[in-house]
Amino acid sequence: MLEKTLYGIEKPGRYIGGEANAYRKDFDEAAVRFALAFPDVYEVGMSHLGLRLLYHLLNRMDDVMADRVYAPWLDYEERLRSLRQPLRGIETDRPLSEFDFLGFSLQYELSYTNILTMLDLGNIPFESSLRTAGHPFVIAGGPCAFNPEPLADVFDLVVLGEAEEVLAELVKLYRDWKRSDGRRRRAFLDEARKIEGVYVPSLFEVRYLRDGAIASVEPLVEEYRSIGKRLVLDLDNGSPIPENPLVPLLDIVHNRLGVEIARGCTRGCRFCQAGFIYRPVRERDPRVVLSKAETALANSGFEEMSLLSLSTGDYCRIQPLLAALMERCAPERIAVSLPSMRVGTLTPQLMELIRKVRKTGFTLAPEAGSERLRRVINKGVRDEDLLDAAENAYGLGWRLLKLYFMTGLPTETDDDLECLVDLCEKVWRLGKTSRSSVNVSISTFVPKPQTPFQWVPQLSRPEMERRLGLFKERLRKPGMRLKWHHPAHSMLEAVFARGDRRLLGPLVRAWRLGARFDGWTEFLREDIWERAFRETGVDPSFYSLRERAVDETLPWDHLSARVKKDFLRKEYERSLAGEFTGDCRWDRCSQCGACDHERVGPVLFRDEAVAATAAAHAAGGGEDRTFLYVVRYSKLGKARFLGQLEIARSFSRAVRRERLPAVYSQGFHPHLKMSFGEAMPVGMETLVGEASLALAVKLDPDEVGRRLNRHLPPGVRIEEVRCLEKKPPACARGRATYRISHLSLFVVRSILQVWSQRLDLELVKKTKKGEVRAQLGDVLLDVRQVNDSSLEMDLLETQQMSIRPGAIMLQLLPEASDQIAECGICKVAISPFAELEGKEDVRRANYQR
């Protein structure tokens, strides 16, 4: 079944699991089973830190197991449907319908159709009211949970705020419910609503006015009138940094160790939802961060670490923490990045520390082009701050800077647009002499719930396109690249960001018409969405373009981020007056309501010292000698669905986790000195994969193999290691033996019968450089039967040409293409073939057999 499911699928490694540090707990022995679902493709979902934290948190609980599932790519969805197979957890291989909880992470409004895809493939009804005792509880959390109303009828419950403590209480409640009742879902939800931070949408009823606005949101239980978010006050103990982080096998969006150093931001940027829903600021103890990060690096093998928070530069002890981390990381060629830096906090001292290993990227986000507009949005950044940061970066050797802006912010005028263009040109001119480049990203402002701008309208589509057209014309310069957010994405995002329960109708209709991965530019189908809104009688402009009255009942008014609505209203008024509100981390309290200053308040580490730790050993790179090890490895089972880049990365990280004395290249981007032989196609097994590894210390070859085998993914195993004085020359030609299995006896006999009679058959292989042509007799040396369902082929392979056995079989027996497509192919032997010097010699050898 695995061959039928994954053969020919783009990046099949997305669906096989096997990541380093995955838990692999027994499904049947667990009392409570979670499937953590991310409604986007694997590469995006595996990059999300929050889901990883919850995965470790749940699996550390007794009798609880947590698996993961990501949105299937279009080809895999089609394959599952054609085979009538359900979507499964990637570790347990169990259908989603067999779990007790299916928990979705709501990060982005344009992923909502993917939620429907995952439910449908999991054989779970869309609407919570249609689910029975045999279905999992479908729950959600994340930033979009602060207005989940478009999906209110989908979710059984929603977690507002931080889920760490809530999940532990839900697990206990579920155990008790299972023992006492276990059938009546409503009984579980009635008890779950009593947990702080839990929202049960079915316990509220929405009434509407004639003009379409909301009249009221009424609870069915009187004491359950509003829900406040849940907070973890002590991050170090309540949400510890995982010491054994998940390590992906595929390349993902953020393929590095992410270390959260703080939550919350009190800068008060009035467009920023995260800045209001994650208050107050809570920093991790820098000594704990340093200790946990060092352990996590050792247990993961990542080549880069990223310090994460909403505003990393505002972390009180950022400079001593970074200095200590670089002392630990630099000798082992581990880079450290600070992806979320405010312009005024990016100091030359921090830049100097970062560039010790390699110059990781900088994104400078002034957000608005003029200082006037930055006062409106409460972004206290001056033009000089941005230009100083850019000049420092160029002076320290950076050749690429990224600038991020928004257009369509409240009160924006054409003068502000001119200022934006002018500012970009100034940064561009600063780097022009050093041949540097600038990437400018511009998105259209989307008003978000729980912010001071939740009442304002979005730009109309024509106005969006006019402003983007101005930028495309004015920012067209050599060395400057402009990227923009498509207006259709921004408009649809605004509809669902400020939407209510009436939007489920068009959402389901658009999904049934084929809407998938709407957040991906190449997949958004505007015609589908226009038809869906039209057929369901819903006007999207009612949600995106309509200015809301400040006294209007908003769809999310019964859900609280603990920031008072009155405070948001006053901030909106201050924005229109161009008044600045200070950051309560450094300034006086702004009385937003997030803190009670008794139980809840900021957690800051202003005076704590951070002791640097010496690295365990110095990495290689400048050694007097190196020792070359040649490795023969096998790649079997699910591992055959990993590509060569994934295999190479797995070996590299295994070397780092085992702390082998590796040798690194020199220059600005040092990497492990390790190379691989011929790349095996995805889906093909091998017993004879080859790699070479340079070490700074001579070790016993068997010891090298044993140590690395402890860390390689399932299905990948080192079979033999040899130590050589020097790298052997590459063999120009050789005999490769492949075993082809899972064939019918008819196919086996047919291939044996026809192959020697068709040696003049022309084979064509398409490559990036064009077509390679050869006669079958130039390539195929021998075919022999192994058993009734298997045969072996000997092929001649050269550096210029290598034809795969599957392609040869399709040429010999095209009528059996379906069966050949699902066969198993394993490379079982290779041997030098220098005695056959010419083309005619090869063909003569074939004919003589």
N, C-alpha and C positions, 0 to 999 in steps of 0.2 A: 504493500500500500504506500510505503514511503516513496518508492520510485514514481508511482502514478501521481502522487500528490505534488512532488517537488521537481520532477524532471522538466527542464525547460523554463522553470520559473526564475524571474529576475531576483538575484540575491537570495537564494534559498536559505542562506545562513541566518536570515531574519527569524526563521521559524523553528530552529532545531535546539535552541538552548545550549547548554554546555559551557557557559561562561565561568571563568575562574571565580571562586568564592560564592557560587550559587549554593543554596542550602540543600536542595534535593531531599526534602523530608518526605516520609511515606504518606501518601494520600489517604489510604485506608485506615491508618492508625491515628490520624489526626481527629480530634473532636470538633474542631472548627476549621473550615477551609475557606481561605480568601483567594480570589482572583483579582489582582490589581491590574486595572485596565487603563491603558493610555490610548486615546482616540486619534492617534497619528502613527506614522510608520515607525518601525523599530529604531531607526537612527535618531529620530527626534525623541521618542519616549525614553530610550536608554540614557539620553543626555540630561533628563530631568532629575534634579537632585531630590526633590520632595518624594517622588515615587520610590527612589532607592532607599531613602531613610525609612519609609513605612515598611518596605520589604524586609529590611533588617529588624525593625522593631517587632513586627508580627512574628517572624520566624524565631525570634529569641523567646517568645512565650511558650510555655509548656502546652502541649496538645493542640497547638495552632500551627498550621502550615499556610504559607502564602506563595502563590505562583504568580506569574506575570503573563499578560497578553497584550498585544499591540494591534493596531488596525492593519488588516491585511492589505497589501498592495492590490491594484486592480486585477492583475493576472492571477494572483493567488485566490482572491475572492471568486473569480470566475471558475477556477479549478475546483475549489471546494463545492461550489454549487453544481458543477457538472458531475462530480463524484458523489453528490449528496452526503458530504462529510461536514460535521460541525466544526466550528472554530474551537480550538483547544488551548489550554495552558501550555506554554512552551517547555516547561520542565516536567510536569506530570503527564502530559499528553491526554488529559481528561477534558471532555466537553465542558463548556462554560456552565451548562445547565446542571452539572453535578456539584458545583460549589455551593457553599452556604451564603457567601457574600460575593457580589461582583461590584467592585469599587472603581468608579471612573474619576480621573483627574481632569477637572474642567479648567484648562489653561487658556483656551482661545475659542471665541464664539463660532469661528468658521470650521471647527472640528465637529459640530453637532451632528451632521449627517453621518459621520463615521461612527458615532455612538449607535445610531440606528442600524448601521451595517453589522456591527459587532453583536448587538442584541439579536438581530435576525439570524445571523449565522450561528449564534449560540442557542437557537430555538427557544428564545425567551420573549414573551409578548412585550410590545412597546409600552403599553400602559400598565401601570402598577395595579389598577383595579382588575385586570384580567389574569393576574398571576395567582397561582394556587400554592398549596403547601409544598409541592414538589419543585418549585422554582426558587432560585436564590433571591435574597434581598438585594435590590439594585440601589447602590448608594453613590454619593458624589461628594467631592470637596474641591478646593482650589479657589483661585480668585473669582472665577465666574460664578461660584456658589453664592456670592453676595447679590446676585440677581439670577437665580436659576428658574425664574418663572416660565420662560418659554419651554422648559423641560419639566415643569412641575408635575405633570401627569405621568412622567416617565419614571421618576425616582421614588423609591419607597421612603428614603430619608436622605437628608443633605447635612453635611457637617460644615458649620460655619467656623472659619478660623483654622487653628492648628489641631491636627487630628490625633496627635500622639496619645494623649490621655483619654480622649474620647474612644478610641479604638479598644483600649484596654477595658473600658467600662462596657462597651458594646459586646465584647467577647464574653465577659462575665454574665451579662444579661442574657445573651443567646444560650449559654450553657443552662442557666436556670430555666429559661422558657422551654428549651428542648426537653428538660427533665419533667417539667410540670404540665406542659401543654403540647408544644411542638407541632400543632396543626393550624391554629387560628392566627394568621398573620397580623390581624388587627390588634390582637392582644399583645404581641411583641412591640408593635409600633406605639401603642398606648403607653407602654413602659419606657420605650426609647425616648419619647418626647420629654421625659423628665430629666434626661441627661443634659447638662449644660452644653450649649452649642449645637444641639441636634434639632433640625427642622424637618417636620413631617408634613409635606405639602398637602396631603389628603385631609388634614385636619383644619384646613382653611378654605373658606369660600369667598370668591371674588365677585363683586357686583359692579356694574358699569353704568355710567351716565349716557344720556342720549347722544352726546357728542363723541362718545367712544372713550372718554377718559374714565379712570377708575373712581367709582363712588366710595367703595370701602373694601377692605380685606378683613373678613370676619372669621375669628376662630370658632371651631365647633366645640371647643372646651374653653370655658371662660377664663381660667387662670393661665391659659397658653396663648397670650395675646401678642407677644413679641419674643424674638430669639436673639440673644447676644452671642458674639463670637467667643470661641474658646482660645485661651492663651496658655502657652508654656512659658512660665516665668523664669525658670532656671534651665537654660538650654543645655548646659553641660551634663546635667543629670536627667532632665526630662526628654531630651532629644540628642543623645550622645552621637558624636561623629563615629561612623562605622570604622572599626579597625581592619575589617576584611571587606573592602568595598568590591562591588561587582565590577568585573573587568570584561568589557565586550570583546567578542571575537571579530565582529565586523567593525569597519571604520564608521564612527558615528559623528554627529554634528559637533559635540564637545568631547573629544576622545582624550580625556585627561582626568586627573583626580580633582574633583570639586570638593573644596573644604569650606563649609559655611562658618564664617567668623562672627556674624551678627544677623539679627532680624530687625526689621523696622527701619524707618527713616522719618525724620522730623523736619526735613528741609521745607516741606510744605508746598512743593510744586503743585499748582492747583489743577493741572490736567492729569496728575499721576494717581491712578487708583491704588497702586501698591503702597504709595506713601501714606495713605489714609487707612487702608484695611489692615496693615501689619503693625500699626502703632501699639505700644511704645517701643523705643529702641531697646534691644536687649543684646548685649555683647557677650561673647564667650570669653572665658578666662584665657588670656594669651598663652599661659603656661600649659593649659590643657590643649589648646589648639596645636601648639608646637609638638607636644608629646604624641597626640593622636595622629597628626599629619605624618610624623616620622614613621610611626607604626604602619599606617595605611600605605605609605609609599613602599615600605619593605614588603608588605603583603600583596601588593598589586602589580608592581613593576611598571607603573606609569612613567612616561618620559617627561610629563609636564604636570604641574599642579596649578590650580586656579583658586585664589582666595575670593570667596563669594559673599556678597551682601548687596543690599540695594544701593549702597554708596560706600564702597570699600575704603576709599580714602578718608572717610569720616571716622573709621574705627580708631579709638583713642591711641592705641599702641601700635599703629600700623608700621611705623618705620622700624622700631626695634624688633617687632615680630618678623618683618620681611628680612631684616639683616640676619637674624638667627636662622631663618629657614634657608637663606642663600648659603650660609656657612655649612649647613647640612647638605644642601642639594647640589651646589656647584661642583664639588669633586666627582659626583656621580653623573654629571651632565644632565641634571634634571632642571628644567626651566620653570620659572614661576611667573604667572600672569595675574594682572589685576584688571579684569574685564569691565568693571563698573566703577569708573573713576570720574568724579566731578572735576571740572576744569580747574578750579582753584586749589584742589588737593593734590594734583599731580605735580609734585616737586621734583627738581633736578636730582635731589638725593634718592628719591624712590626710583627714578629712571636709571641712575647709576647702578643701583642694586639689581634691578631687573635684567640689565644687559650683561651681567656677569656670565650667564650661560648662553642665551641668545635673546635677540630683541623680539619679544612677543608683542602682539599688536596693541595699538592704542586707539580707542574711539573717544573722541571729544564731542560732547553733546551740549552745545549752547541752546538747542531746541528752537530758539527764535532768533531772527536776524538782527533785530534792533534792541537796544537797551530799554527803550520804552516798553516794548512788548514783553521783554523778560520781567519787567516789574509787574505787568499784568498777570503773568503766570507764576510770579513769585520765584523766579530763577535769578538769584543774585550773582550773575556772572557778567563781568565787563568785557568789552572787546579786547582790552589790553591783557586780561587774564588768558583768553584763548590764544592770542598771538604770542604771548610769552611762553605758554606751554608748547606751542608748535615750534617756535624758534629753538627752545631747549631740546626738543625731540630731534629736530634736524641736526642740531649741533652735536648730539650724542650718537649720531649714526643712523637714525631711523630714516627709511626711504619711503615709507607709506604711512600716511595719516588718514583716519576716517572721521568724517564730520557727520553729525546727525542733527537734522532739523525737522520741524513740523510746519505745515502750512494749514491755514484755516482756523487758527487759534482765535478766540474771541477778541474782537476789536482790531484784527489785523487789517492793514491797509496796503496799498501798492508801495507806499514809502517803506514799509517794513520789508516787503519783498526785495526792494532795491538794496536795502541794508544787508539782507541775507546774501545776495549776489556779491556785493562789495566785500563782505567779510570772507567769503570763500576765495575770492580773487586775491585778497591780502595773504591768506594762508598759502595759496598756490605760489604767489610770488616769493614768499620766504623760502620755499623749497626748490625754486626753479634753478638756482645756481648749483645745487647739489644733485640735480637730475632726480629729484624726488617726485612723488605723485600723491594725489589727493583723491580719495573716494568720498563723494558727497551723497548721503542718503536722505531722502525727503519723504515723509509720510504725511497723510492727511489726518488732521485731528479728528478723533472719535470721542464724543462725550461719554463718560463712563459713570456708572452708579457709584454712590458713596463718595463723590468728589464735589468740590465747589462748582464745577462746570456741568453737573448732572442735569441742569435745567436748560442749557443753551442748545440751539439748533446746530446741525452740521452744515457745512457748505453744500450747495446744490452741485449736481454732477457737472453742468456746464462751467460753473465757476472753478471747480476742482481742475478741470481740464485746461482752462485758461491759464491758471497759475502754474500748473506743471509745464504747460507749453512755454511760458516765459522762462522758466528755469532751464528747459532743454535748449532753448535758443541762446541764453546768456552764459550758460556754464559749459559751453562746448569749447574746450581748450585741450591742447596736447598735454598729457600727464594728469588730466582731471577726468574722473569718471563719475557720471551721475546715475544713481539708482533711485527709483521711486516706487511707492506703493500704489498699485493699480486702484483707480477710483472705485471700481466695482467692489473690490474687497473692502474698502473703507466704508462704503455705504451699507453693505450687508452686515458688516461687523457692528455698525451703529444700530441697525434695526434690532439685532438680537441682544446687544448690550443693554438697551433700554426697553426691551420688549416685555410682553406679558403672556398669559396663558393662551391667548388666541393664536399665537404664532406656531403652536405645535401642528396645526392643520397644514399650513404651507410648507413647514419643514418636512413632514412626512410625505406630502405630495411631491416636493422637489426630489426627495430621496427616491421615491418610486419612479420618477422620471429619469433617474440616473445621476443625481448630484452626489459626488464623492470628492473628498479631499479639496473642499472649496477654498482652503487657505493656500493652495498651490496654484500659482498663476496659470499654469498650463491646463488646469483641470476645471477652473471655475466656469460654469456654463450660465451666462447671464440669461439666455433665452429660456432655460429651464426654470430659473427662479421667477422670471417675469410671468411665465405661464402658471407657475404654482400659486403666486400671489393673486393672479387674475381669477383662476378657477376657484380659489377658496374665499374670494371676496375680501381679502385683507390688503390694505393700502400701506406699503412699506414706508412711505414718506410720513405717515402719521407718527412713526416712531423715530425716524432719523432727522427729519427737517423741521419738526414742530418744536417751537420754544415752549417750555413748560412754565406754568405759573408757579411761583415759589410756594404757594399754599396748596398746590395740587397734590392729591394722594398719588404717590409713585408706586409702581408695582412692587418695589422692594422695601417699602417703608416699615414693614413688620420685621425686617431683618436688620440687625444692627452690627456695625463694625466698632461700636462703642464710641465713635466720634459723633457728637451731637449734630442733629440736622440744623439746628439753629446756628451752630458754629460754621457749618458749611455755607449757610445762607449769608452770614456776615463776611466770610471769605470771598464769596462771589461779589458782594458789594464792594469790598476793598479792592478786588481786581479791577473793577470798572473805574475805580478812582485812582488806579495805579499805585496803591499803597502796599508796602512790603510788610510781611509778617515774619518775625525772626524765628530761628531754629531753637526750640526749647532745649536742645542738647547743650547749647552754649548760652542761650538767652533766657529770658524769663518764661515761665509757663504760659502758654497761649490759651489755656482753659478749653481745650478741644473736647474733653470728656473721656479720652482714652485711659487716663490714669485716675485712680482715686487717692494716690499718694499714701495709702495705708497698705493694701495688699498688692496693688498694681502700680508700677512706676518704672522709670528707666533703670536699666542695669548697665553701668559703665565701668570700665577699668582704666582709670586715668593715671594711677600712680604705680601700678604693678610693674615690677621689673620683669624682663624676659631674658632668661639666661640662654645664650647660644650653646649648642651642643656640637661637639666635634663629630665629623662623619666617621662611620665605622671603619671605612678604609678608603684610600685614595683610588680613584678610578684610573684606568689606563689611559693611554694616549701619547705619553712622552717616554715610554719605556725603551730601554736599550735593545731588548729583544721581544719578539712575540712568538707564540707557539700556535701552530695551525692544527686545528682538529677538523677532520672530515667526518660528517655524520650521515649515516643511512637511517632513514625513518620510514614508518608506515603511516598511511592515512586511510582509515577504514570506517565503515559504518556511517553514522551521521556526519562525521568529519569530512566525508567526501563532498559535502555541499559547501565547504569553505574554499574560497579562492586562494591563490598563491599569496596575495598581499596579507590576507588574514592569517595564513599559516606563518608567514615571516614575522608578523607582529606578535603572534603567540610565542614563537621561539624567543624573540627579543625580550619580551616581558618575563618569560620563564627564566632567562639568564639574570635579569635584574632581581626577581623574587628570590632566586637561589643565592644571590650575592656572589656570583662567579667573578673572578678578576678579569673583567672584559677589557678589551682595547677599543678605544673610540677614535673616530676620525677627528681631524683638526678643523679649524675655521669657525664661522659664526653659527653653524647648525650641526654640531657634533652628533654622530650617530654610531651605533654599535657596528664594529667591523664584522659583518656576517653576510654571506651571500648564498644564494640558492641556485640549484641546477634548473633543469627544464621545468617550467610551470605546468602543472597538471590541470586540465580543464575541470571546472566545477562539475561535480557529479561523478567523477572518476576516482576510483581507489588506486592506491599504489602500495607496494611493499618495498620499493627501491627509490624513494625520494632522497635527494642528496642536498646537503648544505655544508658550508665551511664556516668555522668560527675561530676568531683569533683571541687568545687569552694571554695575559701578561705573566702568568705563572704556569709552570709545567705541572699538570695534574695527571693522575692515572686515567686513561680513556674510559674505562668502565665506570669509574667514579663520576666522570662528567655525564655519562649517559644516565646513571641512576639518579643523580641530583636533578637533572632536567626533567626526567620522566615524572617527577613528583608534581610538576606544575603545568604540563602540557594538557590541552583539552582532551576530553574523552574521544577515543578513536585515533589519536595521534600518539605514536610511541617511537622512541629511538631504539633501533634494533642493533646498531653497531656504531662504535666510535673508534677512529684511528688518529694517531698523532703523526704528522708529517713534518719533515724539515722544511719543505717548501711546497707551495701550491702546485699540483700536477697540471700539465698542459691539458686544455680541453680536447676531448676526443672529437675529431671532425665527423666521424660516422660510427654507427653502432647498431647492433641488433637488439631490438626491444621485444619482449614477449608479453602478450596481453592474454588474460583469461576472460572470456565472455560467458556469462552465466545467465540463468533464468530464461533459457530459450526452450522452445518446443523441439521435440525430436525431429519434426518436419524441417524446421529451420536449420538445425545442426546438419542433417543429411544433405539438404539442398546446398548449403554453403560448401560442404566438402565435395559435392559433385561438380559444382560450376567453377570454382575459383581457378583451377589450373587451366581451364579452357578459355578464360577471358583475360589472359595476361596482357593483351594488347588494348584493353579498355583504358580510355583516357580519364584520369582523375583531375578534378579542378578544385583548388583550395583558394578561397578568397581571403586576402590579408589586407592590412592597412596600406600596404605598398602596392597592392594590385592583386592579380591572380597568379598562382603558381600551378603549373600543369606538369603532370607526369603520367607515364603509363603504369598500369597496375603492376606489371612485371618489374618495374624499377623499385617498387616499394614492398610488395608482399612476397616474403621469402618462403613461408610455409604455413599451412593450416592443418591442425590435427584435432581429433575428437578426444575429449577428456571423459565425458559420460553422456548420458542421454539428453542432458540439458545444458551442457557446457562444451566449449571448444577453446583452443589456444591458437593465437596468431603470432608469427614472427614477422616483424616489420623492420625495414631499414630506415633509420632516422639520421638525418644530417642537420648541420647548423642552418642550412638553407631551406630544408623541407622536412616536415613531419605531418603525415596524414593520419588522422585518428581511425582506430578500428571501426567505430560506429559508422563513419562516413564510407569506409570501404564496404561494409556489409550492406549499407543502403544502396550502393551502386550495384552490388552483386545480386541483391534480392529486394528490389524496391517494393514488391507486393507484400512484404512482411514488415513494412515501415513501423506500424504501430507496436509490434512486438519488439523490434530492434530498439525503438525509442525507450522502452521500459526495461531493457536488459541491464545487467550489472557488468561493468568493465573494470578490471584491475590489472595494473601493470605489475607483473610478478618478477621480471628479470631484465637486466640490461647487460650487454657485453660489448667490448670493442670489436670492430669489424674492419680492421685496417687491411685485411688480406684481399678484400674486394675493392680494387682501385678504380675501376671504370664502370660506366653504365652498362656496357655490353657484358662485362664480367658478371655483374649482378643478375642480369636477365638470363645469361647462360647457366648460372647456378640454379636459377628457378626452374628452367626447362629440364635440367638434368635430374631433378627430383622425381 
